[in-house]
């Protein structure tokens, strides 16, 4: 008898363009996970509205990111790939969880505290309560595994706390999820600031390689990448963060150990290092970009694929929401 696959859930906001860091650090690994787990990959467009954004921007970025997910190799036949707003159970479960979340728990969430500490104006209640929507995202699919960065662990812990409280207060309804910080996946840093993570959003486009970048843009950005004056190709994050970052990128793109890359570049200068990085990145990005450009031409087809994913997601979500409502005595 076959063992039932555990459920893995991952979601990303469509507020920034996906980067080579997102691909090498996460998406590339998701491809292999589709055979091991029952995977849900979500474009979390409801979360996009925790800040003030134009409707046209959110719609455009949502379709772009969905197309990029498919271009990167997320297979809607193997996994449930969908857009969050197409599954109304996310917002319905959020209210039920709101009724079982303490004010103190929500107020301890880092992002809300950070925005308040900066004295920002116009903070909405959505910024305060979005971790509860995130808990609903996770709990709606009987999720076992949530791969997250260290900065997101507290959100999974909140989901666990809410689920445990709900199960004890009413009856067993939710699977208790577990946060997993991936041990594989390259940690790609910025080209201009190799001490910080390469982010989807930022003020300096030269710091980031986007999956939509042309070969010419990739070449130009890597040529301008920060190195140092040591002219020594070695992996030393403390003293040579820029060089170490380029070696990490080559290693991840070529699926080779960093030591092997260093040996192959022995005796070469930084010009050769940047040329090798450029070739490695273009070899990865070019086919993804071409597939993306083909997909984005047909938004109607993209929406059809997203609706198929939402239909699969709803089959599970409807059962979970019914159990939760029954547990709370809601007719």
Beta strands, then each sheet from edge to edge (+ up, - down):
strand 1: 7-12
strand 2: 38-43
strand 3: 80-83
strand 4: 145-147
strand 5: 178-180
sheet 1: 1+ 2+ 3+
sheet 2: 4+ 5+
end
